[in-house]
Amino acid sequence: MVGRRAYDLMYRFGAPWESGRPRDELAGLVDSGRLSPHRLPPGRAVDLGCGSGANAIFLAEHGFDVVGVDFSSVALAKARATAAPRPGLRLRFVESDLAAEEVTGVDGPFDLLVDFSMLDDLAAPRRPVVATRISGWARPGAVFVLWCFYDEMPWWRRRGARFPGLSPGAERALFGDAFTIERLPQPARGSGFACFLMTRREEPAPA
């Protein structure tokens, strides 16, 4: 797990994943119409580990009412500065640690939840707590997009980002009781990365 100070330092000098654009998987889902406020009314969204805000701003520009959450004050300052010239967006940013005992300023339920590599960055014992929190914030029928490092190969052989991720099957262990789970075609299987599209059930899965 990388701590808050390390993230503040990376964002201060430019984190390697910052491009100023939304992530391709999220943009594809929105541009295709699969994710929209019309399909997920009333369109409340939360970006979990929003960083410098590219995904959150993109969702707000496409009509969602968005809360971006991150524990890095440096990242959030950049996110607010980027969003400032875009008046009229329903968008706010909250500084909070999603793995803490209490998260303030984030009030569910949400219709869309997005996590691009927040959960997989947590130490394994902290993940179930956050997964339970995510399930509780998702209204029945809500969609959860989870992108993660995925250990289908030894993590030290993964191209471009050599960090441990979720082990195969962890997504079902963490979310299978509350969500139906679809793995998207991209990133490709065996790449060391994965993106899942999950839909919140009305009732828990049968035992």
N, C-alpha and C positions, 0 to 999 in steps of 0.2 A: 504494500500500500504506500502511495506517495502522499506525504502530509501537506497540510495547508501552506506552510512556509515555502515548500518546494514549488507548489503550484503558483503562489504569488510571484516567486522569482521567475518562473517560466513565462507567466503572462506579462511580467514587466518588460521582458526582453523579446517577447514573441514566441508563444508556444508553438511547437512544430506542427500541430494539427490546425492552427488558425489559418484560414484562407479567406475569411470574409464572406464566404458563401455557405448556404445550408448544405448539409450532407446529402450526397447523391440519393441514397435510399429514401430519405424523407422527402426530398424534392420530387422524386419519381412518384411516390404515393400520393402526394398532394396534386401534382400536375395531372395525374391520371384521373383525378376525381375520387379516388378511393378513400381519401381522407379529406373531409371538408366540413365546415360548420353545418351545412345542409344535411349531410349524412350522419353527423354526430351532434345533433342539437342539444343544448343551445351553443355548443362550440367552446366550452371552457377547456383550456389546455394547460399543462404544466410541463416544463422542460427541466428535467432532473439532472443537475450538474451542467447548467447552461453555459458555463464558461463565458466567453466574450460575446455571446448572444446571437450568433448567426442563425441558429435554428429557431430560437424564440421570435426574433424579428421577422423571419420568413413566415412563420405561422400567423403572426399578427397581421402581416401584410396580406395574407390570404383569408382574413376574416375571423380568425380565432381570437378569443379573449384569453390572453396568455400570462402565466406567471413563470418567470425564469428563476431557478433556485441554484445557488452555488455558495460554497464556503470561502471562496477567494474574493476578497474585497477588491483586489487589483483587476481581476477578470470582470467583476460587476461594474467597476468604474468605466472600463472600456465598453461594456455592453450599453450602459446608459448614455455614454457619449455618442455611440453609433446610432442609437435610437432617437436621440434628441432632435435631429433635423427631420424626423418623420412624424409630423403632428397627426393626431387623430387615431393613432394605433391604440388598441386596448391591450396594454402591455405594461407590466411592472416587474421589477427585479427584487428579489429577496435574498439577503445574506443569511444562510443557515446551513448547518451540517445535517445532511439527511440521515446520517447514522447516529445522531445524538438521541438522547432519551426523549427530548421534546423538540419539535420543529415548530417555530412560530412564524406567523405571516403566510402560511400556506393552508388554505381552507378548501377541502374537497366538498362535494365530489367533483371529479373531472370527467370530461368526455373523451379526451385524448391525453395520453401520458407518453412522454418521449425520454428515452435514456440512451445517449450515445457514450458508452464506456464510463459510466459512473459506477454501476453495480460491480462490474468485474474488477474495478480498482480497489474495492474494499477487501479487507481481510476476511477469510471465509466465515469465521464465527459471527461477523456483523451482517452478512448478507441476508439471513432469514429475517432479521428485524426490519430491514429496509424493504424486503419483499412483502412482508405483512403490511407495512405502511402503504406501499404502492397498491396492494389489493384493496385496502380500506379506502383509499382515495378514489378508486375507479368505480363509477356508477355501473349498474348492470347494462351491458351493451357497449361499454366504453372500450376503446382500443388502446393498447399499450405497445409501443414500438421499442424494442430492445436490441441495440447493436452492441456487440462485445467481441473482445479477443476470445477465441474458442479453441480449446486445446485438443483438436483432432490430430495435431502433430506436436512433437516436442516444442515447447514455446521458444527454445533457443534457436530453432530453425525457422521461425516465422520471419518472413520478409518485412522489413520496414518498421517493426515494433516488437522488440524482443522482451515482452513481459508476459508473465502467466495470465491466463484468462479463466473463463468458466470451463469446467470439465464437461464433456458431452453428457447430456442428461440432466445437468444442473438446472436448466431452465424449467424442466418438468418437475423436478424436486421442489423448486422454489415457488412455481406459479401454477402447476398443473391442477391443483385443487380448485383454483379460482378462475382460471382462464382456459379457453381453447387456444391451441398454439399452432401457428403455421410458420415454417421456416421459409424465408424468401429466397429466390434463386441466387441473388447476389447479396453479399459476397459468396463466391462459389464454395461448394463443399471441399474440404481439404485445404483451403487457403489459410487457415488459422484464424479466420474471422467469421462471424455469423450475424445475421439480422433476423429477428423474429417478430412476427405480427400476432399479437395476442388479443383475444376478445373476452371481456369479462362476462362470466356466466351469470344467469339469474339466480341459480342455486349452486351450492358446492357440488363437485363431482361425486358420483356414488362411490361408496367404499368398495 
